[in-house]
């Protein structure tokens, strides 16, 4: 397999292992069953659109397990947080935001030469995202079928990623999750400030758990390496990339088989965190309903953070009481 010039540059600078350092976030649009007074200050996982609708999102993080679990838990707890009985998805799809590690741009821009540097860092960085988005748009139907063979088939969208002007002329204003296969660029004043993420709209069934989200991330990284004229199936391309990548591509052989969908254990209190102890699920759920953000600190160790307070969950203890402090000091991951 012949890698793209972009990926060859990444490997030439020893950055192939950054595959697992792509920040990821899931978003979904939905509506409340009655009008609410929700606002964006209520939770880091909630973005109200109106009194009747809101976007629920997970954490933006390189930890795909936290990205998925925080989103799934936010969907489950949002109605209790705003005081209604239900939040219903508007569309069958979700939006997944991905970003490339900033180290790629800074290191390669430094070595790019005066002609490229004269165009400016933001232009150089935007060029990477435009090329990646173009490749993702072409490959996304195959990625979706690989993640979920039963997902409805769709064709690549017709957005032109040749440059920012052509992109802005052809992209329209796609609603989150409305049209599977939609690829967009996120950011404010893209020309001056730069692209923040590439956004992919996929059927929600394609990402039933954190393992599938990790597989999606890996396939998107693979897409950055695959030339447009490659016609082999994605699993074959993944194996070929693993052979070419060598040590920097550790773990790529796993893409030859998609992960099995994980079931939800009986008695789950907080979907997304179903494998945590029940006591911890209770504490985490209470924190999310209170509008706090969740940060893992180690094994059975969590931080719940709000605007005015923070709470530590350590084993079966919660708060900053003496028992929690003792558990915190004994935790080898702290």
Phi and psi restraints in degrees (value plus and minus 20) as a CYANA .aco file:
   2 UNK   PHI    -114.1   -74.1
   2 UNK   PSI      97.0   137.0
   3 UNK   PHI     -95.8   -55.8
   3 UNK   PSI     137.2   177.2
   4 UNK   PHI     -84.5   -44.5
   4 UNK   PSI     140.7   180.7
   5 UNK   PHI     -78.8   -38.8
   5 UNK   PSI     -57.1   -17.1
   6 UNK   PHI     -79.9   -39.9
   6 UNK   PSI     -69.9   -29.9
   7 UNK   PHI     -90.2   -50.2
   7 UNK   PSI     -52.5   -12.5
   8 UNK   PHI     -81.4   -41.4
   8 UNK   PSI     -59.2   -19.2
   9 UNK   PHI     -85.2   -45.2
   9 UNK   PSI     -61.0   -21.0
  10 UNK   PHI     -80.2   -40.2
  10 UNK   PSI     -65.3   -25.3
  11 UNK   PHI     -92.8   -52.8
  11 UNK   PSI     -53.1   -13.1
  12 UNK   PHI     -82.9   -42.9
  12 UNK   PSI     -46.9    -6.9
  13 UNK   PHI    -117.8   -77.8
  13 UNK   PSI      -8.0    32.0
  14 UNK   PHI      49.9    89.9
  14 UNK   PSI       9.4    49.4
  15 UNK   PHI    -132.1   -92.1
  15 UNK   PSI      -0.9    39.1
  16 UNK   PHI     -82.3   -42.3
  16 UNK   PSI     -47.8    -7.8
  17 UNK   PHI     -93.0   -53.0
  17 UNK   PSI     -25.5    14.5
  18 UNK   PHI     -91.5   -51.5
  18 UNK   PSI     -19.6    20.4
  19 UNK   PHI     -69.7   -29.7
  19 UNK   PSI     -59.2   -19.2
  20 UNK   PHI    -109.0   -69.0
  20 UNK   PSI     -13.4    26.6
  21 UNK   PHI    -128.2   -88.2
  21 UNK   PSI      -0.2    39.8
  22 UNK   PHI    -102.6   -62.6
  22 UNK   PSI      96.8   136.8
  23 UNK   PHI     -82.8   -42.8
  23 UNK   PSI     117.4   157.4
  24 UNK   PHI    -152.3  -112.3
  24 UNK   PSI     126.5   166.5
  25 UNK   PHI    -170.9  -130.9
  25 UNK   PSI     124.0   164.0
  26 UNK   PHI    -128.0   -88.0
  26 UNK   PSI     118.2   158.2
  27 UNK   PHI    -152.0  -112.0
  27 UNK   PSI     128.2   168.2
  28 UNK   PHI    -165.9  -125.9
  28 UNK   PSI     120.3   160.3
  29 UNK   PHI    -115.9   -75.9
  29 UNK   PSI     118.1   158.1
  30 UNK   PHI    -177.2  -137.2
  30 UNK   PSI     156.5   196.5
  31 UNK   PHI    -145.1  -105.1
  31 UNK   PSI     127.4   167.4
  32 UNK   PHI     -98.5   -58.5
  32 UNK   PSI     136.7   176.7
  33 UNK   PHI    -100.2   -60.2
  33 UNK   PSI     -25.0    15.0
  34 UNK   PHI    -177.4  -137.4
  34 UNK   PSI     138.6   178.6
  35 UNK   PHI     -78.5   -38.5
  35 UNK   PSI     125.1   165.1
  36 UNK   PHI    -150.8  -110.8
  36 UNK   PSI     147.7   187.7
  37 UNK   PHI    -128.3   -88.3
  37 UNK   PSI       8.2    48.2
  38 UNK   PHI     -84.5   -44.5
  38 UNK   PSI     124.2   164.2
  39 UNK   PHI    -157.3  -117.3
  39 UNK   PSI     147.6   187.6
  40 UNK   PHI     -87.8   -47.8
  40 UNK   PSI     -33.0     7.0
  41 UNK   PHI    -101.9   -61.9
  41 UNK   PSI     -27.2    12.8
  42 UNK   PHI     -92.0   -52.0
  42 UNK   PSI     -50.8   -10.8
  43 UNK   PHI    -183.0  -143.0
  43 UNK   PSI     126.5   166.5
  44 UNK   PHI     -91.1   -51.1
  44 UNK   PSI     -28.1    11.9
  45 UNK   PHI    -127.0   -87.0
  45 UNK   PSI     -10.9    29.1
  46 UNK   PHI    -149.0  -109.0
  46 UNK   PSI     111.1   151.1
  47 UNK   PHI    -152.3  -112.3
  47 UNK   PSI      76.2   116.2
  48 UNK   PHI     -85.0   -45.0
  48 UNK   PSI     117.5   157.5
  49 UNK   PHI    -115.5   -75.5
  49 UNK   PSI     -56.6   -16.6
  50 UNK   PHI    -178.3  -138.3
  50 UNK   PSI    -191.9  -151.9
  51 UNK   PHI     -94.6   -54.6
  51 UNK   PSI     -26.4    13.6
  52 UNK   PHI    -134.6   -94.6
  52 UNK   PSI     -30.3     9.7
  53 UNK   PHI    -164.7  -124.7
  53 UNK   PSI     134.6   174.6
  54 UNK   PHI    -176.4  -136.4
  54 UNK   PSI     133.0   173.0
  55 UNK   PHI    -113.9   -73.9
  55 UNK   PSI     109.2   149.2
  56 UNK   PHI    -127.4   -87.4
  56 UNK   PSI     109.7   149.7
  57 UNK   PHI    -152.3  -112.3
  57 UNK   PSI     138.6   178.6
  58 UNK   PHI    -115.1   -75.1
  58 UNK   PSI    -195.0  -155.0
  59 UNK   PHI     -90.0   -50.0
  59 UNK   PSI     124.2   164.2
  60 UNK   PHI    -111.0   -71.0
  60 UNK   PSI      93.2   133.2
  61 UNK   PHI    -178.6  -138.6
  61 UNK   PSI     138.1   178.1
  62 UNK   PHI     -99.4   -59.4
  62 UNK   PSI     -31.3     8.7
  63 UNK   PHI    -104.8   -64.8
  63 UNK   PSI      80.6   120.6
  64 UNK   PHI     -84.5   -44.5
  64 UNK   PSI     -49.8    -9.8
  65 UNK   PHI     -85.1   -45.1
  65 UNK   PSI     -64.8   -24.8
  66 UNK   PHI     -88.4   -48.4
  66 UNK   PSI     -57.4   -17.4
  67 UNK   PHI     -79.2   -39.2
  67 UNK   PSI     -63.9   -23.9
  68 UNK   PHI     -97.1   -57.1
  68 UNK   PSI     -66.4   -26.4
  69 UNK   PHI     -85.7   -45.7
  69 UNK   PSI     -58.4   -18.4
  70 UNK   PHI     -86.8   -46.8
  70 UNK   PSI     -56.7   -16.7
  71 UNK   PHI     -88.1   -48.1
  71 UNK   PSI     -66.3   -26.3
  72 UNK   PHI     -82.7   -42.7
  72 UNK   PSI     -60.9   -20.9
  73 UNK   PHI     -89.0   -49.0
  73 UNK   PSI     -55.9   -15.9
  74 UNK   PHI     -85.0   -45.0
  74 UNK   PSI     -59.0   -19.0
  75 UNK   PHI     -80.7   -40.7
  75 UNK   PSI     -60.0   -20.0
  76 UNK   PHI     -92.9   -52.9
  76 UNK   PSI     -53.5   -13.5
  77 UNK   PHI    -118.9   -78.9
  77 UNK   PSI     -34.0     6.0
  78 UNK   PHI     -77.1   -37.1
  78 UNK   PSI     -64.1   -24.1
  79 UNK   PHI     -77.9   -37.9
  79 UNK   PSI     -62.1   -22.1
  80 UNK   PHI     -84.8   -44.8
  80 UNK   PSI     -55.0   -15.0
  81 UNK   PHI     -85.5   -45.5
  81 UNK   PSI     -59.2   -19.2
  82 UNK   PHI    -117.9   -77.9
  82 UNK   PSI     -24.5    15.5
  83 UNK   PHI      65.3   105.3
  83 UNK   PSI      14.0    54.0
  84 UNK   PHI    -145.4  -105.4
  84 UNK   PSI     156.7   196.7
  85 UNK   PHI    -117.1   -77.1
  85 UNK   PSI     -35.3     4.7
  86 UNK   PHI    -179.3  -139.3
  86 UNK   PSI     128.4   168.4
  87 UNK   PHI    -147.4  -107.4
  87 UNK   PSI     103.7   143.7
  88 UNK   PHI    -136.7   -96.7
  88 UNK   PSI     108.7   148.7
  89 UNK   PHI     -77.2   -37.2
  89 UNK   PSI     119.3   159.3
  90 UNK   PHI     -97.5   -57.5
  90 UNK   PSI     -58.4   -18.4
  91 UNK   PHI    -145.4  -105.4
  91 UNK   PSI     148.3   188.3
  92 UNK   PHI    -100.5   -60.5
  92 UNK   PSI     -26.0    14.0
  93 UNK   PHI    -131.9   -91.9
  93 UNK   PSI     145.8   185.8
  94 UNK   PHI    -141.1  -101.1
  94 UNK   PSI     145.8   185.8
  95 UNK   PHI    -135.3   -95.3
  95 UNK   PSI     111.2   151.2
  96 UNK   PHI    -133.2   -93.2
  96 UNK   PSI     103.9   143.9
  97 UNK   PHI    -119.8   -79.8
  97 UNK   PSI     112.4   152.4
  98 UNK   PHI    -149.5  -109.5
  98 UNK   PSI     124.0   164.0
  99 UNK   PHI    -147.7  -107.7
  99 UNK   PSI     131.9   171.9
 100 UNK   PHI    -107.7   -67.7
 100 UNK   PSI     126.6   166.6
 101 UNK   PHI     -78.7   -38.7
 101 UNK   PSI     113.2   153.2
 102 UNK   PHI     -81.6   -41.6
 102 UNK   PSI     -45.4    -5.4
 103 UNK   PHI     -80.0   -40.0
 103 UNK   PSI     -50.3   -10.3
 104 UNK   PHI     -79.9   -39.9
 104 UNK   PSI     -68.0   -28.0
 105 UNK   PHI     -90.2   -50.2
 105 UNK   PSI     -65.4   -25.4
 106 UNK   PHI     -84.6   -44.6
 106 UNK   PSI     -64.7   -24.7
 107 UNK   PHI     -88.5   -48.5
 107 UNK   PSI     -65.8   -25.8
 108 UNK   PHI     -92.8   -52.8
 108 UNK   PSI     -53.7   -13.7
 109 UNK   PHI     -84.7   -44.7
 109 UNK   PSI     -59.5   -19.5
 110 UNK   PHI     -79.5   -39.5
 110 UNK   PSI     -54.3   -14.3
 111 UNK   PHI    -119.4   -79.4
 111 UNK   PSI      -8.3    31.7
 112 UNK   PHI    -101.6   -61.6
 112 UNK   PSI     -37.5     2.5
 113 UNK   PHI      78.5   118.5
 113 UNK   PSI     140.8   180.8
 114 UNK   PHI     -84.8   -44.8
 114 UNK   PSI     -56.8   -16.8
 115 UNK   PHI     -83.2   -43.2
 115 UNK   PSI     -64.3   -24.3
 116 UNK   PHI     -90.8   -50.8
 116 UNK   PSI     -62.7   -22.7
 117 UNK   PHI     -83.5   -43.5
 117 UNK   PSI     -47.0    -7.0
 118 UNK   PHI     -84.9   -44.9
 118 UNK   PSI     -44.5    -4.5
 119 UNK   PHI     -96.3   -56.3
 119 UNK   PSI     -37.6     2.4
 120 UNK   PHI      80.2   120.2
 120 UNK   PSI     132.4   172.4
 121 UNK   PHI     -85.0   -45.0
 121 UNK   PSI     -62.9   -22.9
 122 UNK   PHI     -83.3   -43.3
 122 UNK   PSI     -63.0   -23.0
 123 UNK   PHI     -82.0   -42.0
 123 UNK   PSI     -63.6   -23.6
 124 UNK   PHI     -81.0   -41.0
 124 UNK   PSI     -66.7   -26.7
 125 UNK   PHI     -84.0   -44.0
 125 UNK   PSI     -64.1   -24.1
 126 UNK   PHI     -79.8   -39.8
 126 UNK   PSI     -56.2   -16.2
 127 UNK   PHI     -79.7   -39.7
 127 UNK   PSI     -60.1   -20.1
 128 UNK   PHI     -81.0   -41.0
 128 UNK   PSI     -66.9   -26.9
 129 UNK   PHI     -86.4   -46.4
 129 UNK   PSI     -57.0   -17.0
 130 UNK   PHI     -83.5   -43.5
 130 UNK   PSI     -63.7   -23.7
 131 UNK   PHI     -86.5   -46.5
 131 UNK   PSI     -61.6   -21.6
 132 UNK   PHI     -84.1   -44.1
 132 UNK   PSI     -64.1   -24.1
 133 UNK   PHI     -82.1   -42.1
 133 UNK   PSI     -59.7   -19.7
 134 UNK   PHI     -81.2   -41.2
 134 UNK   PSI     -64.0   -24.0
 135 UNK   PHI     -88.3   -48.3
 135 UNK   PSI     -59.7   -19.7
 136 UNK   PHI     -83.9   -43.9
 136 UNK   PSI     -60.9   -20.9
 137 UNK   PHI     -78.5   -38.5
 137 UNK   PSI     -60.5   -20.5
 138 UNK   PHI     -90.7   -50.7
 138 UNK   PSI     -56.9   -16.9
 139 UNK   PHI    -114.4   -74.4
 139 UNK   PSI     -32.2     7.8
 140 UNK   PHI     -80.4   -40.4
 140 UNK   PSI     -59.4   -19.4
 141 UNK   PHI     -77.4   -37.4
 141 UNK   PSI     -61.4   -21.4
 142 UNK   PHI     -88.7   -48.7
 142 UNK   PSI     -56.8   -16.8
 143 UNK   PHI     -82.2   -42.2
 143 UNK   PSI     -64.4   -24.4
 144 UNK   PHI     -82.2   -42.2
 144 UNK   PSI     -61.3   -21.3
 145 UNK   PHI     -87.5   -47.5
 145 UNK   PSI     -52.5   -12.5
 146 UNK   PHI     -90.7   -50.7
 146 UNK   PSI     -60.6   -20.6
 147 UNK   PHI     -90.0   -50.0
 147 UNK   PSI     -57.8   -17.8
 148 UNK   PHI    -165.4  -125.4
 148 UNK   PSI      71.4   111.4
 149 UNK   PHI     -76.2   -36.2
 149 UNK   PSI     -46.0    -6.0
 150 UNK   PHI    -106.1   -66.1
 150 UNK   PSI     -21.8    18.2
 151 UNK   PHI     -86.9   -46.9
 151 UNK   PSI     124.8   164.8
 152 UNK   PHI     -78.3   -38.3
 152 UNK   PSI     117.1   157.1
 153 UNK   PHI     -94.1   -54.1
 153 UNK   PSI     129.0   169.0
 154 UNK   PHI    -165.9  -125.9
 154 UNK   PSI     142.0   182.0
 155 UNK   PHI    -120.3   -80.3
 155 UNK   PSI     137.7   177.7
 156 UNK   PHI     -79.2   -39.2
 156 UNK   PSI     122.3   162.3
 157 UNK   PHI     -90.5   -50.5
 157 UNK   PSI     148.8   188.8
 158 UNK   PHI    -126.3   -86.3
 158 UNK   PSI      10.8    50.8
 159 UNK   PHI     -95.6   -55.6
 159 UNK   PSI     118.7   158.7
 160 UNK   PHI    -117.5   -77.5
 160 UNK   PSI      94.1   134.1
 161 UNK   PHI    -122.4   -82.4
 161 UNK   PSI       3.2    43.2
 162 UNK   PHI     -78.4   -38.4
 162 UNK   PSI     -63.4   -23.4
 163 UNK   PHI    -175.5  -135.5
 163 UNK   PSI     154.1   194.1
 164 UNK   PHI     -83.9   -43.9
 164 UNK   PSI     -57.6   -17.6
 165 UNK   PHI     -83.5   -43.5
 165 UNK   PSI     -65.7   -25.7
 166 UNK   PHI     -85.6   -45.6
 166 UNK   PSI     -57.5   -17.5
 167 UNK   PHI     -80.1   -40.1
 167 UNK   PSI     -69.3   -29.3
 168 UNK   PHI     -86.2   -46.2
 168 UNK   PSI     -46.5    -6.5
 169 UNK   PHI     -97.4   -57.4
 169 UNK   PSI     -44.3    -4.3
 170 UNK   PHI    -133.1   -93.1
 170 UNK   PSI     -29.7    10.3
 171 UNK   PHI     -99.9   -59.9
 171 UNK   PSI     -52.6   -12.6
 172 UNK   PHI      51.4    91.4
 172 UNK   PSI    -176.1  -136.1
 173 UNK   PHI    -150.0  -110.0
 173 UNK   PSI      56.1    96.1
 174 UNK   PHI     -89.1   -49.1
 174 UNK   PSI     115.9   155.9
 175 UNK   PHI     -98.3   -58.3
 175 UNK   PSI     121.8   161.8
 176 UNK   PHI     -74.7   -34.7
 176 UNK   PSI     103.4   143.4
 177 UNK   PHI      53.6    93.6
 177 UNK   PSI     -13.6    26.4
 178 UNK   PHI     -98.8   -58.8
 178 UNK   PSI     -58.6   -18.6
 179 UNK   PHI    -145.9  -105.9
 179 UNK   PSI      84.3   124.3
 180 UNK   PHI     -77.8   -37.8
 180 UNK   PSI     119.1   159.1
 181 UNK   PHI      77.6   117.6
 181 UNK   PSI     -26.8    13.2
 182 UNK   PHI     -90.3   -50.3
 182 UNK   PSI     110.3   150.3
 183 UNK   PHI    -142.3  -102.3
 183 UNK   PSI     106.5   146.5
 184 UNK   PHI    -154.9  -114.9
 184 UNK   PSI     146.8   186.8
 185 UNK   PHI    -130.6   -90.6
 185 UNK   PSI     113.7   153.7
 186 UNK   PHI    -127.6   -87.6
 186 UNK   PSI     124.1   164.1
 187 UNK   PHI     136.9   176.9
 187 UNK   PSI     145.8   185.8
 188 UNK   PHI    -130.8   -90.8
 188 UNK   PSI     105.4   145.4
 189 UNK   PHI      33.7    73.7
 189 UNK   PSI      49.3    89.3
 190 UNK   PHI     -77.7   -37.7
 190 UNK   PSI     -57.8   -17.8
 191 UNK   PHI     -86.5   -46.5
 191 UNK   PSI     -60.8   -20.8
 192 UNK   PHI    -107.2   -67.2
 192 UNK   PSI     -59.6   -19.6
 193 UNK   PHI    -125.5   -85.5
 193 UNK   PSI     -40.6    -0.6
 194 UNK   PHI      76.3   116.3
 194 UNK   PSI     141.0   181.0
 195 UNK   PHI     -90.8   -50.8
 195 UNK   PSI     119.8   159.8
 196 UNK   PHI    -118.1   -78.1
 196 UNK   PSI     -64.4   -24.4
 197 UNK   PHI    -166.9  -126.9
 197 UNK   PSI     138.8   178.8
 198 UNK   PHI    -117.8   -77.8
 198 UNK   PSI     109.6   149.6
 199 UNK   PHI    -130.4   -90.4
 199 UNK   PSI     110.0   150.0
 200 UNK   PHI    -137.3   -97.3
 200 UNK   PSI     109.0   149.0
 201 UNK   PHI    -119.9   -79.9
 201 UNK   PSI     102.8   142.8
 202 UNK   PHI    -154.2  -114.2
 202 UNK   PSI     135.0   175.0
 203 UNK   PHI     -76.4   -36.4
 203 UNK   PSI     117.5   157.5
 204 UNK   PHI     -78.8   -38.8
 204 UNK   PSI     -50.6   -10.6
 205 UNK   PHI     -85.1   -45.1
 205 UNK   PSI     -36.1     3.9
 206 UNK   PHI     -92.6   -52.6
 206 UNK   PSI     -37.1     2.9
 207 UNK   PHI    -148.5  -108.5
 207 UNK   PSI      50.6    90.6
 208 UNK   PHI     -99.2   -59.2
 208 UNK   PSI     -32.1     7.9
 209 UNK   PHI    -181.8  -141.8
 209 UNK   PSI     158.2   198.2
 210 UNK   PHI     -87.0   -47.0
 210 UNK   PSI     -52.1   -12.1
 211 UNK   PHI     -84.1   -44.1
 211 UNK   PSI     -59.5   -19.5
 212 UNK   PHI     -90.2   -50.2
 212 UNK   PSI     -53.1   -13.1
 213 UNK   PHI     -85.4   -45.4
 213 UNK   PSI     -60.4   -20.4
 214 UNK   PHI     -84.0   -44.0
 214 UNK   PSI     -59.4   -19.4
 215 UNK   PHI     -84.5   -44.5
 215 UNK   PSI     -59.3   -19.3
 216 UNK   PHI     -81.6   -41.6
 216 UNK   PSI     -66.0   -26.0
 217 UNK   PHI     -76.5   -36.5
 217 UNK   PSI     -65.3   -25.3
 218 UNK   PHI     -84.8   -44.8
 218 UNK   PSI     -59.0   -19.0
 219 UNK   PHI     -87.4   -47.4
 219 UNK   PSI     -54.3   -14.3
 220 UNK   PHI     -89.0   -49.0
 220 UNK   PSI     -57.5   -17.5
 221 UNK   PHI     -83.9   -43.9
 221 UNK   PSI     -61.8   -21.8
 222 UNK   PHI     -78.6   -38.6
 222 UNK   PSI     -60.7   -20.7
 223 UNK   PHI     -79.4   -39.4
 223 UNK   PSI     -53.6   -13.6
 224 UNK   PHI     -84.3   -44.3
 224 UNK   PSI     -40.9    -0.9
 225 UNK   PHI    -118.5   -78.5
 225 UNK   PSI     -34.5     5.5
 226 UNK   PHI    -115.1   -75.1
 226 UNK   PSI     107.4   147.4
 227 UNK   PHI     -90.0   -50.0
 227 UNK   PSI     133.5   173.5
 228 UNK   PHI     -82.4   -42.4
 228 UNK   PSI     -48.1    -8.1
 229 UNK   PHI    -104.7   -64.7
 229 UNK   PSI     -19.3    20.7
 230 UNK   PHI     -94.4   -54.4
 230 UNK   PSI     106.6   146.6
 231 UNK   PHI    -134.3   -94.3
 231 UNK   PSI     -21.6    18.4
 232 UNK   PHI     -87.8   -47.8
 232 UNK   PSI     134.1   174.1
 233 UNK   PHI     -80.1   -40.1
 233 UNK   PSI     132.9   172.9
 234 UNK   PHI     -77.9   -37.9
 234 UNK   PSI     -62.1   -22.1
 235 UNK   PHI     -80.2   -40.2
 235 UNK   PSI     -57.5   -17.5
 236 UNK   PHI     -87.2   -47.2
 236 UNK   PSI     -60.6   -20.6
 237 UNK   PHI     -83.4   -43.4
 237 UNK   PSI     -58.2   -18.2
 238 UNK   PHI     -83.2   -43.2
 238 UNK   PSI     -62.5   -22.5
 239 UNK   PHI     -85.1   -45.1
 239 UNK   PSI     -61.4   -21.4
 240 UNK   PHI     -83.4   -43.4
 240 UNK   PSI     -59.2   -19.2
 241 UNK   PHI     -85.6   -45.6
 241 UNK   PSI     -58.4   -18.4
 242 UNK   PHI     -81.5   -41.5
 242 UNK   PSI     -59.9   -19.9
 243 UNK   PHI     -86.7   -46.7
 243 UNK   PSI     -60.4   -20.4
 244 UNK   PHI     -92.5   -52.5
 244 UNK   PSI     -58.0   -18.0
 245 UNK   PHI     -90.3   -50.3
 245 UNK   PSI     -52.9   -12.9
 246 UNK   PHI      45.5    85.5
 246 UNK   PSI    -158.0  -118.0
 247 UNK   PHI     -81.3   -41.3
 247 UNK   PSI     -53.5   -13.5
 248 UNK   PHI     -90.9   -50.9
 248 UNK   PSI     -33.3     6.7
 249 UNK   PHI    -128.0   -88.0
 249 UNK   PSI       4.6    44.6
 250 UNK   PHI     -71.9   -31.9
 250 UNK   PSI     110.7   150.7
 251 UNK   PHI      78.4   118.4
 251 UNK   PSI     -27.6    12.4
 252 UNK   PHI     -89.7   -49.7
 252 UNK   PSI     -46.6    -6.6
 253 UNK   PHI     -82.2   -42.2
 253 UNK   PSI     -42.1    -2.1
 254 UNK   PHI     -85.6   -45.6
 254 UNK   PSI     -36.7     3.3
 255 UNK   PHI     -94.5   -54.5
 255 UNK   PSI     -28.1    11.9
 256 UNK   PHI     -89.6   -49.6
 256 UNK   PSI     -35.5     4.5
 257 UNK   PHI    -160.9  -120.9
 257 UNK   PSI     107.9   147.9
 258 UNK   PHI     -92.5   -52.5
 258 UNK   PSI     130.3   170.3
 259 UNK   PHI     -86.0   -46.0
 259 UNK   PSI     131.6   171.6
 260 UNK   PHI     -96.8   -56.8
 260 UNK   PSI     121.4   161.4
 261 UNK   PHI     -87.2   -47.2
 261 UNK   PSI     109.6   149.6
 262 UNK   PHI    -103.3   -63.3
 262 UNK   PSI     115.3   155.3
 263 UNK   PHI    -102.2   -62.2
 263 UNK   PSI     149.8   189.8
 264 UNK   PHI    -122.4   -82.4
 264 UNK   PSI     102.0   142.0
 265 UNK   PHI     -80.1   -40.1
 265 UNK   PSI     130.2   170.2
 266 UNK   PHI     -84.1   -44.1
 266 UNK   PSI     124.5   164.5
 267 UNK   PHI      62.8   102.8
 267 UNK   PSI      -7.5    32.5
 268 UNK   PHI     -82.8   -42.8
 268 UNK   PSI     112.5   152.5
 269 UNK   PHI    -118.6   -78.6
 269 UNK   PSI     -54.9   -14.9
 270 UNK   PHI    -152.5  -112.5
 270 UNK   PSI      75.6   115.6
 271 UNK   PHI     -74.4   -34.4
 271 UNK   PSI     120.1   160.1
 272 UNK   PHI      80.7   120.7
 272 UNK   PSI     -52.2   -12.2
 273 UNK   PHI    -141.0  -101.0
 273 UNK   PSI      11.0    51.0
 274 UNK   PHI     -85.3   -45.3
 274 UNK   PSI     -38.5     1.5
 275 UNK   PHI    -113.2   -73.2
 275 UNK   PSI     -19.2    20.8
 276 UNK   PHI    -103.5   -63.5
 276 UNK   PSI     140.7   180.7
 277 UNK   PHI     -78.4   -38.4
 277 UNK   PSI     128.6   168.6
 278 UNK   PHI     -78.9   -38.9
 278 UNK   PSI     -59.4   -19.4
 279 UNK   PHI     -81.3   -41.3
 279 UNK   PSI     -61.7   -21.7
 280 UNK   PHI     -87.5   -47.5
 280 UNK   PSI     -56.9   -16.9
 281 UNK   PHI     -80.9   -40.9
 281 UNK   PSI     -59.6   -19.6
 282 UNK   PHI     -82.5   -42.5
 282 UNK   PSI     -67.5   -27.5
 283 UNK   PHI     -83.9   -43.9
 283 UNK   PSI     -64.6   -24.6
 284 UNK   PHI     -83.9   -43.9
 284 UNK   PSI     -60.7   -20.7
 285 UNK   PHI     -82.7   -42.7
 285 UNK   PSI     -64.0   -24.0
 286 UNK   PHI     -81.0   -41.0
 286 UNK   PSI     -59.8   -19.8
 287 UNK   PHI     -85.3   -45.3
 287 UNK   PSI     -62.3   -22.3
 288 UNK   PHI     -85.1   -45.1
 288 UNK   PSI     -62.5   -22.5
 289 UNK   PHI     -82.2   -42.2
 289 UNK   PSI     -51.0   -11.0
 290 UNK   PHI    -100.1   -60.1
 290 UNK   PSI     -20.4    19.6
 291 UNK   PHI      66.4   106.4
 291 UNK   PSI       1.9    41.9
 292 UNK   PHI    -115.3   -75.3
 292 UNK   PSI     132.7   172.7
 293 UNK   PHI    -108.0   -68.0
 293 UNK   PSI     130.8   170.8
 294 UNK   PHI    -129.6   -89.6
 294 UNK   PSI     109.5   149.5
 295 UNK   PHI    -152.1  -112.1
 295 UNK   PSI     101.4   141.4
 296 UNK   PHI     -94.9   -54.9
 296 UNK   PSI     116.0   156.0
 297 UNK   PHI    -132.3   -92.3
 297 UNK   PSI     -33.8     6.2
 298 UNK   PHI     142.2   182.2
 298 UNK   PSI    -191.4  -151.4
 299 UNK   PHI     -82.4   -42.4
 299 UNK   PSI     101.8   141.8
 300 UNK   PHI      34.0    74.0
 300 UNK   PSI      12.5    52.5
 301 UNK   PHI    -154.8  -114.8
 301 UNK   PSI     101.2   141.2
 302 UNK   PHI    -155.1  -115.1
 302 UNK   PSI     134.0   174.0
 303 UNK   PHI    -138.6   -98.6
 303 UNK   PSI     109.5   149.5
 304 UNK   PHI    -127.7   -87.7
 304 UNK   PSI     101.6   141.6
 305 UNK   PHI    -143.4  -103.4
 305 UNK   PSI     105.0   145.0
 306 UNK   PHI    -136.3   -96.3
 306 UNK   PSI    -195.7  -155.7
 307 UNK   PHI     -85.0   -45.0
 307 UNK   PSI     -54.0   -14.0
 308 UNK   PHI    -140.1  -100.1
 308 UNK   PSI     -22.2    17.8
 309 UNK   PHI    -175.5  -135.5
 309 UNK   PSI     137.7   177.7
 310 UNK   PHI    -152.7  -112.7
 310 UNK   PSI     126.2   166.2
 311 UNK   PHI    -151.1  -111.1
 311 UNK   PSI     116.7   156.7
 312 UNK   PHI    -121.0   -81.0
 312 UNK   PSI     111.0   151.0
 313 UNK   PHI    -126.7   -86.7
 313 UNK   PSI      97.4   137.4
 314 UNK   PHI    -146.8  -106.8
 314 UNK   PSI      85.7   125.7
 315 UNK   PHI      42.1    82.1
 315 UNK   PSI    -140.8  -100.8
 316 UNK   PHI    -115.6   -75.6
 316 UNK   PSI     -13.7    26.3
 317 UNK   PHI    -126.2   -86.2
 317 UNK   PSI     134.5   174.5
 318 UNK   PHI    -160.3  -120.3
 318 UNK   PSI     128.2   168.2
 319 UNK   PHI      74.6   114.6
 319 UNK   PSI    -182.9  -142.9
 320 UNK   PHI    -137.7   -97.7
 320 UNK   PSI      15.0    55.0
 321 UNK   PHI     -99.1   -59.1
 321 UNK   PSI     151.0   191.0
 322 UNK   PHI     -77.3   -37.3
 322 UNK   PSI     -59.9   -19.9
 323 UNK   PHI     -84.2   -44.2
 323 UNK   PSI     -60.5   -20.5
 324 UNK   PHI     -87.4   -47.4
 324 UNK   PSI     -58.3   -18.3
 325 UNK   PHI     -82.9   -42.9
 325 UNK   PSI     -60.2   -20.2
 326 UNK   PHI     -85.9   -45.9
 326 UNK   PSI     -65.2   -25.2
 327 UNK   PHI     -81.7   -41.7
 327 UNK   PSI     -57.4   -17.4
 328 UNK   PHI     -83.7   -43.7
 328 UNK   PSI     -65.0   -25.0
 329 UNK   PHI     -89.7   -49.7
 329 UNK   PSI     -44.8    -4.8
 330 UNK   PHI    -106.5   -66.5
 330 UNK   PSI     -31.8     8.2
 331 UNK   PHI     -98.0   -58.0
 331 UNK   PSI      99.1   139.1
 332 UNK   PHI     -87.9   -47.9
 332 UNK   PSI     -39.1     0.9
 333 UNK   PHI    -109.2   -69.2
 333 UNK   PSI     -29.0    11.0
